[in-house]
Amino acid sequence: MKRFLVFLSLSLFLFSALNATSKEKSGTGISPTLLQEIEGSFRMERTDRLVSNILAEMEDGKVTVDREKLLSLDPYFSFKLERHAITNQQSTGRCWMFAGLNILRDRAAKTLGMKDIEFSQSYLFFYDKLEKANLFLEGVIKYRAKPLEDRYVEFLFREPVGDGGQWVGVAELVKKYGLVPGDVMPDTFNASHSRGIGRAINLKLKEYALKIRNPKTSAADLPKIKSAALKDVYKILVLNLGMPPKSFQWRYEDKDGKLTVSKKYTPLEFAKEAIGDTLDDYYVFYSIPTRPFGKLYTIDMDKAVADRPSMVFLNLPIETLKEMAAKSVKDKEPVWFGADVGQDGLGDKGLWMPEAHNLESLYGMPFKLSRKELFETNSTLPTHAMVFVGLDEQNGKIGKWLVENSWGTKAGKDGYYTITDDWFDLFIQAVVINKKYVSPEVLKLFSTEPTVIPPWDPMYKSFTNN
């Protein structure tokens, strides 16, 4: 009997052990067996210990710079536009606006006969915030019967009014409100450091949004609530940015140093004289490899003015975007573009270049994703808008692009950056091109019906980098 009991106990023990091992292999956690296997896969060699000691004292970016790659580039460009003074968006997400106005100032300088001109970013920023507040309130009214968990409601409350925007914001705001010279309405501290304005406006708008969503609020009360909200936002903006001018007196020195006669303008009159009717000549192109090429898209609620259409863009292969951008730059027309500037950059050297940081040399393993794989894994999105102002072409092949940034003269090389052509292939997402550099066949596609993308798509007002 004793032998039987011992045999039974041993059998149960073995069954439990086998069952546990089976569960280990089929379970979702890191089992002791798997942990042992992982730990046994790595042995600290001499070079590993050296790397470990280095990483204990400094960030990997300091030791992964590929000097051989850097030395392969020279500082010259075969096509280079004459430029104006570098602008500085400072601690704001206004890159899309700065890049847009940097495009328009070229045309204005030529038209007015000036060496240089800078438009007031603060003036457009004022109305951008006011229009975004109105868009938010209209969205809250539209979806007020939806639960707070609804995807659209969650999206609206995430950030009622942010700094981010697209080219459509520049175009529609200028059409509606015009332009003023930079010295007519210069940046205040809070225009160039916008976190405080955003916090105040967003808190106030959420307060009014809850009033709109209150079941006791009648439809007849909604216009009054919206009006009161916009009045409060307007007050916040005036106190932070100043009162935007309805008209102004202005004179300037032309390129020969001759002072013009002072003239009175409204912002719309000034825009008409400075840039004419050119805004509708520009078309937006994206290259999103996870969506079909040759199709027109629009992003729901991605607009600057409530009663104007949302942004529309044509999705094309990256090679086509590059061809159009090159035509424009060679013809001395700058190009607004959007890119993922968090990737493979050397800010102190003013350079974006794939594998400028050689992680493989540090960790002994490859780190590489194709453009499509970057999009498929949410590893890239457009974060910053800038302007192409040159390129370097040798033997019919473009090697690098010259970029005018809006981070001031202390960033990059006196405010300019270089993008290598292979970085363009990976991390450029959007370009805005004058229609004269676009083929008639491609332009026809803008008359097709666009596919609507929801506003929580990564491309929505994505240019926010400061």
C-alpha positions as CSV (number, residue, x, y, z in Angstrom):
1,M,0.0,0.0,0.0
2,K,2.9,2.3,0.9
3,R,4.5,1.6,-2.5
4,F,1.2,2.4,-4.3
5,L,0.9,5.7,-2.4
6,V,4.5,6.7,-3.2
7,F,3.9,5.8,-6.9
8,L,0.7,7.8,-6.9
9,S,2.3,10.9,-5.4
10,L,5.2,10.7,-7.8
11,S,2.8,10.4,-10.8
12,L,0.8,13.4,-9.6
13,F,4.0,15.4,-9.2
14,L,5.3,14.5,-12.7
15,F,1.8,15.3,-14.2
16,S,1.8,18.7,-12.5
17,A,5.3,19.5,-13.6
18,L,4.6,18.5,-17.2
19,N,1.3,20.5,-17.1
20,A,3.2,23.5,-15.8
21,T,5.8,23.2,-18.5
22,S,3.0,23.0,-21.1
23,K,1.4,26.1,-19.7
24,E,4.7,27.9,-19.8
25,K,5.2,27.3,-23.5
26,S,1.6,28.1,-24.4
27,G,1.2,31.1,-22.1
28,T,1.4,34.8,-23.0
29,G,3.8,35.9,-20.2
30,I,7.6,35.6,-20.0
31,S,7.9,32.2,-18.3
32,P,10.9,31.2,-16.3
33,T,12.0,29.0,-19.2
34,L,11.8,31.8,-21.7
35,L,13.5,34.2,-19.4
36,Q,16.4,31.8,-18.9
37,E,16.6,31.4,-22.7
38,I,16.7,35.2,-23.2
39,E,19.3,35.7,-20.5
40,G,21.4,32.9,-22.0
41,S,21.4,34.6,-25.4
42,F,23.7,37.5,-24.3
43,R,27.2,37.4,-22.9
44,M,28.9,40.7,-22.0
45,E,32.0,40.8,-24.2
46,R,34.8,43.4,-24.0
47,T,33.2,45.7,-26.6
48,D,29.8,45.4,-24.9
49,R,31.3,46.4,-21.6
50,L,32.8,49.5,-23.3
51,V,29.5,50.4,-24.9
52,S,27.7,49.9,-21.5
53,N,30.2,52.2,-19.8
54,I,29.8,54.9,-22.4
55,L,26.0,54.7,-22.3
56,A,26.1,55.0,-18.5
57,E,27.6,58.5,-18.9
58,M,26.0,60.0,-22.1
59,E,23.1,59.6,-24.6
60,D,23.6,57.4,-27.5
61,G,23.2,60.2,-30.0
62,K,26.6,61.6,-28.9
63,V,28.5,58.5,-29.9
64,T,26.6,57.2,-32.9
65,V,27.3,60.1,-35.3
66,D,28.7,58.6,-38.5
67,R,31.6,60.9,-39.3
68,E,32.4,59.1,-42.6
69,K,28.9,59.9,-43.9
70,L,29.1,63.5,-42.8
71,L,32.4,64.0,-44.6
72,S,30.9,62.7,-47.8
73,L,28.8,65.9,-48.2
74,D,30.1,69.2,-49.4
75,P,28.4,72.5,-48.6
76,Y,27.5,73.5,-52.2
77,F,24.2,73.6,-54.1
78,S,23.9,73.8,-57.9
79,F,20.6,75.6,-57.6
80,K,20.1,78.1,-54.9
81,L,17.4,80.8,-54.5
82,E,18.2,84.3,-53.1
83,R,16.8,84.4,-49.6
84,H,15.5,86.8,-47.0
85,A,16.2,87.1,-43.3
86,I,15.6,83.9,-41.3
87,T,12.4,83.9,-39.2
88,N,11.9,82.4,-35.8
89,Q,8.7,80.8,-34.6
90,Q,10.2,80.3,-31.1
91,S,8.2,78.3,-28.6
92,T,5.1,77.8,-30.8
93,G,3.7,75.3,-33.2
94,R,3.3,77.9,-36.0
95,C,5.8,76.3,-38.4
96,W,3.1,75.8,-41.1
97,M,2.3,79.5,-40.9
98,F,5.9,80.6,-41.0
99,A,6.7,78.4,-43.9
100,G,3.6,79.6,-45.8
101,L,4.4,83.3,-45.2
102,N,8.0,82.6,-46.2
103,I,6.7,81.4,-49.6
104,L,4.4,84.5,-50.0
105,R,7.1,87.0,-48.9
106,D,9.1,86.1,-52.1
107,R,6.3,87.2,-54.3
108,A,5.7,90.3,-52.2
109,A,9.3,91.4,-52.3
110,K,9.4,91.2,-56.1
111,T,6.0,92.9,-56.5
112,L,6.8,95.8,-54.1
113,G,10.4,96.1,-55.2
114,M,11.9,95.4,-51.8
115,K,15.1,93.5,-50.8
116,D,13.2,91.8,-48.0
117,I,9.9,91.8,-46.2
118,E,8.4,89.8,-43.3
119,F,4.7,89.5,-42.7
120,S,3.2,89.6,-39.3
121,Q,2.7,86.1,-38.1
122,S,1.0,87.4,-34.9
123,Y,-1.7,88.9,-37.0
124,L,-2.6,85.6,-38.7
125,F,-2.1,83.7,-35.4
126,F,-4.8,85.9,-33.8
127,Y,-7.4,85.0,-36.4
128,D,-6.2,81.4,-36.6
129,K,-7.0,81.0,-32.9
130,L,-10.3,82.7,-33.2
131,E,-11.4,80.6,-36.2
132,K,-10.3,77.4,-34.5
133,A,-12.4,78.3,-31.5
134,N,-15.4,78.8,-33.8
135,L,-14.7,75.4,-35.4
136,F,-14.5,73.7,-32.0
137,L,-17.8,75.3,-30.9
138,E,-19.5,74.3,-34.2
139,G,-18.3,70.7,-33.7
140,V,-19.6,70.6,-30.1
141,I,-23.0,71.8,-31.3
142,K,-23.1,69.3,-34.1
143,Y,-22.2,66.3,-31.8
144,R,-23.8,67.6,-28.6
145,A,-26.2,64.7,-28.4
146,K,-23.4,62.1,-28.7
147,P,-21.9,60.6,-25.5
148,L,-18.6,61.8,-24.3
149,E,-17.1,58.4,-25.3
150,D,-18.0,59.0,-29.0
151,R,-14.9,59.2,-31.2
152,Y,-15.7,62.7,-32.6
153,V,-16.5,64.1,-29.1
154,E,-13.3,62.6,-27.7
155,F,-11.4,64.2,-30.6
156,L,-12.9,67.6,-30.1
157,F,-12.2,67.7,-26.3
158,R,-8.6,66.4,-26.7
159,E,-7.4,69.9,-27.8
160,P,-10.0,72.4,-28.7
161,V,-7.5,75.0,-30.1
162,G,-3.9,74.0,-30.9
163,D,-1.1,75.7,-32.7
164,G,-0.9,73.1,-35.5
165,G,-2.1,73.6,-39.0
166,Q,-1.7,73.0,-42.7
167,W,-1.2,75.0,-45.9
168,V,-4.9,75.4,-46.2
169,G,-4.8,77.5,-43.0
170,V,-2.4,80.0,-44.6
171,A,-4.4,80.2,-47.8
172,E,-7.9,80.6,-46.2
173,L,-6.8,83.0,-43.4
174,V,-5.1,85.3,-45.9
175,K,-8.1,85.3,-48.2
176,K,-10.4,86.2,-45.4
177,Y,-8.3,88.5,-43.2
178,G,-5.4,89.7,-45.5
179,L,-1.9,90.4,-44.4
180,V,0.0,93.1,-42.5
181,P,3.8,93.8,-42.4
182,G,5.7,92.4,-39.5
183,D,6.4,95.9,-37.9
184,V,2.7,96.8,-37.9
185,M,1.8,93.9,-35.5
186,P,5.0,92.3,-34.2
187,D,5.1,89.3,-31.9
188,T,4.5,89.8,-28.2
189,F,6.1,87.4,-25.8
190,N,3.0,85.3,-25.6
191,A,2.7,85.2,-29.4
192,S,6.1,83.5,-29.6
193,H,5.5,81.5,-26.4
194,S,2.0,80.3,-26.9
195,R,1.4,77.7,-24.2
196,G,-0.3,80.1,-21.9
197,I,-2.7,81.4,-24.5
198,G,-3.6,77.8,-25.5
199,R,-4.2,76.8,-21.9
200,A,-6.5,79.7,-21.2
201,I,-8.5,79.4,-24.4
202,N,-8.9,75.7,-24.1
203,L,-10.1,75.8,-20.5
204,K,-12.7,78.5,-21.4
205,L,-13.9,76.7,-24.5
206,K,-14.4,73.4,-22.5
207,E,-16.5,75.4,-20.0
208,Y,-18.7,76.6,-22.8
209,A,-18.8,73.2,-24.4
210,L,-20.3,71.7,-21.3
211,K,-23.0,74.4,-21.4
212,I,-23.8,73.5,-25.0
213,R,-24.0,69.8,-24.1
214,N,-26.3,70.4,-21.1
215,P,-29.6,68.6,-21.8
216,K,-31.4,71.7,-20.4
217,T,-29.9,73.9,-23.1
218,S,-32.3,74.6,-25.9
219,A,-31.4,74.9,-29.5
220,A,-32.5,78.6,-29.4
221,D,-29.8,79.2,-26.7
222,L,-26.9,77.8,-28.7
223,P,-26.1,81.0,-30.8
224,K,-25.9,83.1,-27.6
225,I,-23.6,80.6,-25.9
226,K,-21.3,80.4,-29.0
227,S,-21.2,84.2,-29.2
228,A,-20.3,84.6,-25.5
229,A,-17.6,82.0,-25.9
230,L,-16.0,83.7,-28.9
231,K,-16.2,87.1,-27.1
232,D,-14.2,85.6,-24.2
233,V,-11.7,84.1,-26.6
234,Y,-11.3,87.4,-28.4
235,K,-10.5,89.1,-25.1
236,I,-7.9,86.5,-24.2
237,L,-6.3,87.0,-27.7
238,V,-6.3,90.8,-27.5
239,L,-4.7,90.8,-24.0
240,N,-2.0,88.5,-25.2
241,L,-1.4,89.5,-28.8
242,G,-2.7,93.0,-29.1
243,M,-5.5,94.4,-31.2
244,P,-5.3,93.4,-34.9
245,P,-5.4,96.5,-37.1
246,K,-8.3,97.2,-39.3
247,S,-6.2,99.6,-41.3
248,F,-2.6,101.0,-41.0
249,Q,-0.2,103.5,-42.5
250,W,2.9,102.0,-44.0
251,R,6.0,103.0,-46.0
252,Y,9.2,101.2,-46.8
253,E,12.6,101.4,-48.5
254,D,12.8,99.8,-51.9
255,K,15.7,97.7,-53.1
256,D,17.6,100.8,-54.1
257,G,17.2,102.4,-50.7
258,K,14.5,104.9,-51.8
259,L,11.8,105.6,-49.2
260,T,8.3,105.3,-50.5
261,V,5.4,107.6,-49.7
262,S,3.3,106.5,-46.7
263,K,0.1,104.8,-47.7
264,K,-3.0,103.7,-45.9
265,Y,-4.1,100.1,-46.3
266,T,-6.6,97.6,-44.9
267,P,-5.0,94.1,-44.4
268,L,-7.0,92.8,-47.4
269,E,-5.9,95.8,-49.6
270,F,-2.3,95.2,-48.6
271,A,-2.5,91.4,-49.4
272,K,-4.0,92.2,-52.8
273,E,-1.2,94.6,-53.6
274,A,1.6,92.4,-52.2
275,I,0.7,89.0,-53.5
276,G,-2.3,89.4,-55.8
277,D,-4.6,86.5,-56.5
278,T,-2.0,83.7,-56.2
279,L,-3.2,81.5,-53.3
280,D,-5.5,79.4,-55.5
281,D,-2.5,78.6,-57.7
282,Y,-1.1,76.2,-55.1
283,Y,-2.0,72.6,-54.7
284,V,-1.4,70.1,-51.9
285,F,0.3,66.8,-52.5
286,Y,1.0,64.0,-50.0
287,S,2.8,60.7,-50.4
288,I,1.2,58.1,-48.1
289,P,2.3,54.6,-49.2
290,T,-0.5,52.9,-47.1
291,R,-3.2,54.6,-49.2
292,P,-3.8,54.2,-53.0
293,F,-1.9,56.6,-55.1
294,G,-3.6,58.8,-57.7
295,K,-6.6,59.5,-55.4
296,L,-7.9,62.6,-53.9
297,Y,-8.5,62.9,-50.1
298,T,-9.9,65.3,-47.7
299,I,-9.6,65.2,-43.9
300,D,-12.8,65.9,-42.0
301,M,-12.7,69.1,-40.0
302,D,-9.2,69.9,-41.1
303,K,-9.9,73.4,-42.2
304,A,-9.1,77.0,-41.1
305,V,-12.5,78.7,-41.6
306,A,-15.8,77.0,-40.7
307,D,-17.6,78.0,-43.9
308,R,-14.8,77.0,-46.2
309,P,-13.9,73.4,-47.4
310,S,-11.6,71.1,-45.5
311,M,-8.1,70.5,-46.8
312,V,-7.9,68.5,-50.0
313,F,-4.8,66.7,-51.1
314,L,-3.7,64.3,-53.9
315,N,-1.8,61.2,-52.9
316,L,1.1,60.4,-55.2
317,P,4.3,58.4,-55.2
318,I,7.2,60.2,-53.4
319,E,9.2,60.3,-56.7
320,T,6.4,62.4,-58.3
321,L,6.5,64.9,-55.3
322,K,10.3,65.1,-55.8
323,E,10.0,65.8,-59.5
324,M,7.5,68.6,-59.0
325,A,9.5,70.2,-56.2
326,A,12.7,70.1,-58.3
327,K,11.0,71.8,-61.2
328,S,9.8,74.6,-58.9
329,V,13.2,75.1,-57.2
330,K,15.1,75.1,-60.5
331,D,12.6,77.8,-61.7
332,K,13.5,79.9,-58.5
333,E,10.1,79.2,-56.9
334,P,10.4,78.0,-53.2
335,V,8.4,75.0,-52.1
336,W,6.4,74.6,-48.8
337,F,6.8,71.0,-47.5
338,G,6.1,68.9,-44.5
339,A,8.5,66.3,-43.0
340,D,9.2,64.2,-39.9
341,V,12.1,66.1,-38.4
342,G,12.4,63.8,-35.4
343,Q,14.1,61.3,-37.7
344,D,17.9,61.0,-38.3
345,G,18.8,64.6,-37.7
346,L,21.9,66.4,-36.5
347,G,20.6,69.8,-35.4
348,D,24.0,71.3,-34.6
349,K,25.2,70.5,-38.1
350,G,22.0,71.5,-39.8
351,L,21.5,68.1,-41.4
352,W,18.9,65.4,-41.9
353,M,20.4,62.2,-43.3
354,P,19.4,58.5,-43.0
355,E,21.6,56.7,-40.6
356,A,23.5,59.8,-39.7
357,H,23.4,58.1,-36.3
358,N,24.8,54.6,-36.9
359,L,22.9,52.6,-34.3
360,E,24.1,49.3,-35.8
361,S,27.7,50.1,-34.8
362,L,26.6,50.7,-31.2
363,Y,24.2,47.8,-30.7
364,G,25.5,45.3,-33.3
365,M,22.1,44.9,-34.9
366,P,20.4,46.5,-37.9
367,F,17.7,49.2,-37.5
368,K,15.9,49.7,-40.8
369,L,12.3,50.1,-42.0
370,S,11.2,51.0,-45.6
371,R,9.0,54.1,-46.2
372,K,5.9,51.9,-46.3
373,E,6.9,50.0,-43.2
374,L,7.4,53.3,-41.3
375,F,3.8,54.3,-42.1
376,E,2.4,50.8,-41.4
377,T,3.9,50.8,-37.9
378,N,3.1,54.4,-37.0
379,S,6.8,55.2,-36.9
380,T,6.6,58.5,-38.9
381,L,4.2,61.4,-39.4
382,P,4.6,65.0,-40.6
383,T,5.7,67.1,-37.6
384,H,7.2,70.3,-39.2
385,A,6.8,72.5,-42.2
386,M,9.7,74.3,-43.9
387,V,10.7,75.6,-47.3
388,F,12.9,74.2,-50.1
389,V,15.1,76.9,-51.4
390,G,17.8,75.0,-53.3
391,L,19.1,71.6,-54.5
392,D,22.3,70.1,-55.6
393,E,22.2,68.1,-58.8
394,Q,25.2,66.3,-60.4
395,N,25.1,64.2,-63.5
396,G,21.3,64.4,-63.6
397,K,20.9,63.1,-60.0
398,I,19.8,65.1,-57.0
399,G,22.0,64.5,-54.0
400,K,20.7,67.0,-51.4
401,W,18.2,69.8,-50.8
402,L,18.6,73.2,-49.1
403,V,16.0,74.1,-46.6
404,E,15.0,77.4,-45.1
405,N,13.8,76.8,-41.5
406,S,11.9,79.0,-39.0
407,W,14.0,78.3,-35.9
408,G,16.1,81.4,-36.0
409,T,19.7,81.9,-37.1
410,K,21.2,80.0,-34.2
411,A,19.7,76.7,-35.4
412,G,21.3,74.6,-38.2
413,K,23.7,76.6,-40.4
414,D,22.6,80.2,-39.8
415,G,19.0,79.0,-40.0
416,Y,19.4,76.7,-43.0
417,Y,19.4,72.9,-43.1
418,T,20.5,70.3,-45.6
419,I,18.3,67.3,-46.4
420,T,19.9,64.4,-48.3
421,D,17.9,63.0,-51.2
422,D,17.6,59.5,-49.5
423,W,16.1,61.2,-46.4
424,F,13.6,62.9,-48.7
425,D,12.6,59.4,-49.9
426,L,11.9,58.3,-46.3
427,F,10.6,61.2,-44.3
428,I,9.0,63.9,-46.6
429,Q,5.2,63.6,-46.4
430,A,3.8,66.7,-48.2
431,V,4.6,69.4,-50.7
432,V,2.7,72.5,-51.9
433,I,3.3,73.2,-55.6
434,N,2.3,76.0,-57.9
435,K,0.1,74.6,-60.6
436,K,2.5,75.6,-63.4
437,Y,4.8,72.8,-62.3
438,V,2.1,70.2,-62.3
439,S,1.1,68.2,-65.4
440,P,-2.5,68.7,-66.8
441,E,-3.2,65.0,-66.2
442,V,-2.4,65.3,-62.5
443,L,-4.4,68.6,-62.1
444,K,-7.5,66.9,-63.5
445,L,-7.5,64.5,-60.5
446,F,-8.4,67.5,-58.3
447,S,-11.8,67.6,-59.9
448,T,-12.6,64.0,-58.7
449,E,-14.6,63.2,-55.6
450,P,-12.3,63.1,-52.6
451,T,-12.3,60.2,-50.1
452,V,-13.0,61.5,-46.6
453,I,-10.5,60.7,-43.9
454,P,-11.6,61.0,-40.2
455,P,-10.0,63.9,-38.2
456,W,-8.1,61.5,-35.8
457,D,-5.9,60.5,-38.8
458,P,-2.2,61.3,-38.1
459,M,-2.2,63.8,-41.1
460,Y,-4.8,66.1,-39.3
461,K,-3.2,69.5,-38.6
462,S,0.0,67.6,-38.0
463,F,2.5,70.4,-38.4
464,T,3.1,71.5,-34.9
465,N,6.8,71.2,-34.2
466,N,8.4,74.1,-32.4
